[in-house]
Amino acid sequence: HEYLDRYPRGPHYDAVSLMVGQVYAAEQNWPKVLRVLGKALEVSPKHEDIAEVLFLLGYASFMEEKLSDAQTYFGRIVREYPGSEREVDALYWLGMSYLFDRKYEEARPHFDRVLQDFAASMYAEDSLFRSATCDYALGAYDPAERKLLRFLDRYPESKLLGEAHVLLGDISGAVGELEEAVRRYTKGIEFENLNVELYNHAAFRTGEMLRELKRYDDAIRHFEAYIARQREGSNIPLAIYWMGECYWDKGEPERTLGLFLEAVERYGGDRMELGVDLILEKFVDRTRAAGRPHGEEAWARLRALLRRALEERRYTLALRLERVLMYDSGTSDAEKAAMTKFILREENLRFASAGVLEWIVDNATAANQPRLARAAAETLIRDFTETDYALAARKLIAEQAIAEGDLELAIVQYNIIREVYATSDAAADALMMLGRLYTQTEQYDLADAAYRDLLGAKEWRDRWPEALYARGQLWMARRKFEEASAYFERIYVLYGGHKAWVGKAYLARAECLAKLGRVRAAMETLDELLGRSDLSDLPEMAAAREMRQKLEGRL
């Protein structure tokens, strides 16, 4: 370090900087790799070992989840230093950085290039699997299946065999071949090195499909075997939930409710067991549908369990049961008020399950206890980070932050929502909010990037007119009226079925044209809007007439 600081133009600067970077890489101290070699690249842009420096910077960026930076560094090796010793490494890790960034179309060609030009490299095996993964993510199921079958044949000792069988099951499920999907998932589950997330995914998809095929007894046996394995990370309450649903489908409501109650008593004291909350929510529906006597008997057993939980000071279980008893028709208003008062206390947060915390967030807000609602939301996020329960909590914190003027906190929450819940409607909502917040804070490039991300996802096609309109408004805020006008025009030309946005787009484009001094073009745009009988009920019609009258006075 002393040499690097004192002799930036020294004859050994390149060699020493690389050596220091390699030492930090061996220690897996990625921030220091980035700091040392990033500085080295600034001081010596034609570094004698530039491909190695770029690779270490790319790998360190990848490990620090700075995927855009990783793509830049690896991309430079591929483009600028073909034939270097790091070319195949850069190709593979460039593909991985795009894959982890969910940019599957950009990732796949790099894996295919490894297979084509470096078939004997250590990356070939994984590249074939990753290329198939990209195909699957892009909906190209036939090529994905062919690659995976080739993978199984070519690499019979691979550590990824279990994952390959599970992905084949996903493909069969996606095209509706449920029996084949069950067979493939079952094969994948047999591999002991299959990571627990994929293990659970395959196990529960198998059970769900057996139920959909009306093979209820097979589904029950499948979940009994899953429970018997007792693999670390298994979700036993969720398995019991699906067994109960299968018994319900078989016409055995008493067995369903009994199984649910046994699971609640056994696992309800563990606040981290999400399956218990799911069971209790379904318990409410099933008792109503079961009617007398099964429903009444089940509620009586639940009340008896609550009494024991309170006597034994099993607060997590008691909170869960009191929350659910709110939905029992036999619970009086006075009892509900007492239960609400019992649950809505800050000291309960450390005992509360995800379902109870969600209930506190909603009911504390309604009871005008915003501090408790915020504390419950923060607990949800801290303890149940990537669950659907945390989504509502993040929204609440973001909304409160906006109300308090803390836009930076709101931006942080919406960015997490768009990353964690990447393909959901909530992520689309988050991107729209980010666009507005970035515009409000005059971060126009980030606002535009948020809207572009929304427009880049086909699953959010219904939101495209809204995003186009927002981009137009963004360009108007920057006084780029020509660019804004083009976005507004695209809405009524391409998305005529979205009437609410069509009317707004006509008006906004006319305003842009008027600001550009093209008054007649603005009037023609308004005339086109006013001449459309299919839009006659829109509130923009009155505004269009008023605007046209004013423009006519300017001629």
N, C-alpha and C positions, 0 to 999 in steps of 0.2 A: 504493500500500500504506500509506503514511504517513497519507494522508487517511482510509482505511478504518479504520485502527487508532485514530486520534485522534478521529474524528468519526462514531461509529456511528449517531448520530441527526442527522447533518448533512443539510442540504437536498439535497445532491447525492450522497448515499450510494448510492442505487439506480443512478443513471447511471454513477457511477465503478466500482461493483462489477461491473456488467455489462461495462463497457469492459475492465476488467482480465481478466475471464473470457474475453472474446472474443479478447484478445491471446494468452492462453495457448492457446486453442483453435486459433488460426491457427498457433501454433508446435507444435501437436499434443502439448502438455504436459498430458496428461489428468489426472494426479494433482493438478496445481496448479489446473486448472479445478474439480475436485471440492472442493478445499480452499477456494478463494476463494468460489465460488458456494454451496457448502454452508453456509459461514459467513454469507453474505449472506442466505440464506433463513432462517437462525435469527434474525438481527438484524432482518430486514424480511420477515416472513411474508406481507405483502401487497405485495410488491415491485411497483413500477410496470410492470416488464417481466417479470412472473412467468412467462408462457408461454415467453418466450425463455430465461429462467434455467432453467426446468424442462427445456426441450429440450436445452440445453447440458449439464446435469447427466446427463440420460438418455444422451446420445450419448457423453459421457466415460465413463460407467459401462459402456456397451456396449463401448467400445474397450478398457477395462481388464478385460473379461470378468466384470464384476459384473452378471450378467444379471438377477438378482432386483431390484437397485436400479434398473436401466434400466427394467424393467417398471413399477416404482412411479412413476418420474418421467414416463415417456411416458403411462402410464395416467391420471395426474392431469390432463394436458393434455386428453386425450380426454373424460374425465368432467366436469371442472370448467370447461374453457375451450373449449367447442365454438364454432366460428366464428372462432377466433383464426387468425392467419397461420401458426401452427405446427401446426394440426390435422392436415393431410395428412401432414406430416413425422412427427408423433407416431404416427399410425396405422401408417404403413409401418414405422417403426423399432420400434414395439411388436410388430408381427408378426415382424420379424426377430429381436428379442430372445427371443421365445417359440420361434421356429424353431431358433435356435442352442442353446436350452435343451432341445431335443427335445420340446417341448410343442406338437405339431402341431395338436391339436384347438383349442387356445387361439390359435394363430398364424393359422390359415386365415381366420377371420371378419374379421380386420383387413385382410388383403390383399383379400378380397372387397369390403370396404367402400370401399377405395381405388378399386377398379374400378367400383363402383356410383356413388359420390358425387364422385369426382375422376378421371374417365376421361381428362381432358385433361392431367393432371399428369405430371411427369417420372417418377413412380413407377409409372404404370400398366403399362408394359411388364414391369418386374421383378415387379410384384405378381401378374400373370397367371402367370408362370413359378413364383413361390414358392407360389402357391395350388395349382398342379398338384403341386408337390413335396410339399406337406402331404397332398394326397389320396393320392399314392403311398405315403407313409410310413404312412398310416392304412389301407392296403389297399383304398382306393376307386379301383380301377384304371380303370374306365370313365370316371368324370368326369375323372380325371387325364389320360387319353388325349385326351378331347375338348378339354380346355383346351390341351394341348400342340399339338394339330393346329391349333387356332385361333391359337395363338401363332406357329406357323410361317407361317401364312397372313397374319397381321396385321403381323408384324414381320420381313420377309424380309431386312433388313440388320442384324438384332440380333447383338450379340457373343455372345449365349447360344444361337445356333442349334446349335452342336455339342453343348452340354449337353442341349438339348431332344431331339435325336436319340438321344443316349445314354440319357436317361431313358425315352424311348419304347421303346428296346431292353430296358431293365430291365422295363418293363411287359409286353412280349411274352414275355420269359423267365419272368416270374412266373406267367403263365397257360399256360405250356407251348407257346407258338407259337415254336419255335426258329428255323425258317427266317426268319420275319419279324423276330425279334430280331437274327439275323445281318445281315440287310439294313439294319436301322436302326443297329446298332452300326457297320457298315462306313461308312455315311454320316457318322456322327458323327466317326469317326477322320479323315476327310478335312479337317476344319477345323483349320488350323494354330494357331489361338488357343485350342484346347481345352487346358485345364490338364493337366499330365502325369499327375496321379493318375487323372483320368477317362479320359485317353488309354490308360493302362495297363489300367484296369478294362475298358474296352470291347474292347481288343485281346485280352486274355486270356479274357474271357467269350466272344468270338467263336470263338477257337480251341477252347475247351472244348466249346462247343455243336456246332461242326463235327465234333469227335471223337465227341460223343454221338450225332450223326446218322450216324456211321460214314463220314463224308466225309473219310477220313484224308489223302488226297493234297491236298485243298483246305486242310485244316488245316495241313499241312506248308508249302504255298506261302504261306499267310497268315502264318505265323511267319517264313518266309524274308524276306518283304517287310517285316515288322516289324523284323527285324534289319538289313536293308539301309537302312532309313530312318535308323538311328543317331540317333534323336531324343534330345536330352539328357534324362536321367532314365529312359531305357528300362531294362528288366530283361532283358538279353540272356541270362544263364544260365537264367532261368526259361523264356524262349521255347525255348531248346535242350532244356530238360527236357521240355516238352510235345511237341516234335518227336520226341524219343526215345520217348516213350510212344506216339505215333502209329505209329512204325516197329515198335514192339513189337506193337501191335494188328494190324499188317499181316503179322505172322509173320516179322519180320526182327530177331531178338535180337542178332545180331552187329553190325548197324548201330546198334542202340540203345546197346549197351555201348560201341562205338567212339565214338559221338557224345558220350556222357557223359564218357568219359575225355579226349577232346579239350577239352571245356568245362572240366573240372577243371584240366587243365594250363594252359589259357590264362587262366582267370579265378580260379583257386584261390588266387592270391597276394594278392587283394584281400579283406581280412577283412569288408568291408561288403557284399559280394555274397551276399545271403541265398540266392539261387538255387543256388549251389554246394553249400551244406549240404543243400538239398533233393535235389539230384542224387545226392550221395553216399549219403544215406539210401535213396533208391530203388535205387541201384546194388547195395546189399546184397541187397535183395529180388530184383532181376532176375537177379543172378548165380546165386542159389540156384535160381530157377525155370528158368534157361537150362540148367543142368546142364553135363555135359562135351560138347564141349571148350571151348565158348564161355566158361563161368563161370571155369574154371581159367586160361584165357588172359587173361581180363580182370583177375583178381587178380594174375597175374604182371606184367602191365603196370603195375598200381597200385604194386606193390612196387618196380619199376624206377624209377617216377616219384618214389617216396619217397627212394630213394637219391640221385637227382639233386637233389632239393629240399634234402636235408641237405648235400650237397657244395656247393651254391650258396648255402647259408644262407638259403633261402626258408622262414623259420620258420612263417609263416601257413599255407602249403601243407603243410609237414611235419606240423604239428599236426593239420590236418584229416585227412590220410592216416593218421596213427597212430591217431587216434580210430576211423576206419572199419575199419582192419585188426584191431581188437579182435573184429570180428564175422566174420572169415574163419576157417573151420574149419581152415585150414592154419596158423594162428597158434598156437604152443605157449604153454603156461601161463607159461613163463619169459619168452617174448617179450612176452606181455601185461603181466606184472609190470614189465618194463623200460620198456615204453611208458607204463604208468600213472605210473611214477616220473618219466619224462621230461615228461609233460604237467602233472602236479600240482606246478607250481612258479609262484610268484608272478610271476617275471620274464616268464612266458609270456603274462600277461594282455593286454599291449599288442599282442601279435601274434594273439591268439585271435579266431576268428570267433564268431558268435552260437551256432552249434551246438557248438563246442568249449567256449565259456564255460558253456553249459548242462550239458555233460558234466562240467566241473570242479565246478560247483555240486553236482550229484548225487553225484559220486564223492568229492569232498573231505569232504562231510558223512559219507558212509559210512566214510571213512578217518580219521574223528575229527580233521579239520582245519577246524574251524568258522571260523577267521579267514580261511583261503583261500577257503572257500565264500562268506563274506560279501563279500570283496574281488571275487570273480568276479561275484557278484550285482550289486554296485554298478557294476562295469564294464559289465555287460549293460544296466542301466538307463540309464547315462550315454550309451552308444554306440548302443543299439538300443531307444530309449525306448518307442515305441508298437507294438513287435512282440509276437507271442505269446511269444517267448523271454523278454521282460522281465516277463511276467506271473508266471512261476514264480519269477523273482528277487525280485519284490516280495513274493510270498507268503513266501519264505524270510526276508527281512529283517523282515517283520511278525511271523513266528513267533518268530524270535530275539529281537526287541524285547520281545515279551510275556514270554518266558522270563527276560529280564533286567530285567523290571519297567518298561521304557520304553514305557508305553502310548501316549503322545503320538506317538512315531514309528510305532507300529503303526497308529494312527488315520490318520496322514498317508498311509501306504502303501495302506491299504484304501480310503481316499477316492479315491486316484488310480486304483485298480483299478476302482471302481464308475463312474468318469467315462470312463476311456479304453476300457474293455471293456463299454460301457453295457448291451448287451442279452444278454450272455453269461451262462452259469451261474456263471462266476467272479465276475461283478458281483453276482449274488444271494447268493453265499457271502460276499462282502465286506460287503454290507448287513447280513447277519445278524451278522457279526463286529463291525461298527460298533455295532449295537444293543447287543450284550453289553458292548463296551468303554465305550461312553457310559454305560451303566447302572452299570458298575463304578466309573466316575469321577463318578457322580452327576450326569451331564449328561442328565437324563431327557427333556427336550424334544427334544434331538438324537437320542436313542435312539428315541423314538417316531417322529420324522421318518424315520429309516432304515427302520423296519418299515413305515411307510406307503408309502414309495417302492417297497418290494418288493411290497406288496399292490396297488399301482397298475399293475403290469405283467402283462398277460395271459399272456405267455410264461413266467412263473414261477408259473403257477397251482398246480403241484404243491407249491410251497413255501408256499402261503398258510396252511395249517393251522399250520405251524411258526411263521410270522410272527404269526399271531393268538395263538398260545400265548405267544410272547415278549412281545407287547403286554399280555396279561393278567398275566404275571409282572411286567412293568414297573409296572403299576398297583398290583399287590400290594406292590411295594417302596415305593410312595408311600402305602401304607395306604388306597388307594381301592378297597375291596373290592367295592363295588357295580358300579363300572365294569369291574373285572377279571372279575367273575362273568359279565358279558354277553359278553365275548370268549370265555371258555371254553365257554359254552353254544353260541355260534355254531359252534364246531368240531364238536361231535357232532351238531348239528342239520343243518348244511349239508355237512359233509365226512365222512360216515360211512364212506366207503371207505378213509380213512387211519387204519387201526386203531391204529397206534402212538400217534398224537396224540389219538385219541378217548378211549382209556383215561386218558391223562394229564389231558385236559380235564375229564372227569367228576370225578376226584379233586380237581383244583385248584378247580373250582367248589364242590364240597362244602366244601372248606376255607374258601373265601371266605364262604359262607353261614354257616358255624359262627362265624367271626370277627365276623359281623354280628349274632350272637345268634339266627339263624334255624335252630335246631337241627333241627327237624322237616323243614324244606325240605332241609337238608343230608342227612339220612337218606334222604329220598325220592330224592334225586339218586343216592346210593350204591346204593339198592335198584334203581333203573333200570339202573345199570351191572351189578350182580350178576345181574340177570334177563336179560341179553343173552347168549344161548348162543354167538353169533358172536364174542364177545370173551372166551370162557372161558379161552383160552390165554395171555391177557395177564398179565404180572407184577403189574399194578395191581390184579388181583382180590384177592390176598392182602392188600394194603395197604388196599383198600376194606373188607374184612371187619373188619380191625383198627380202622380209623377208626370204623366204624359201632358197634362194640362200645363204644368209648370215648364216643361221642356218646350212646349209649343210657344210659350211666351218668350223664349230665348232666341227664336229664329228671327 
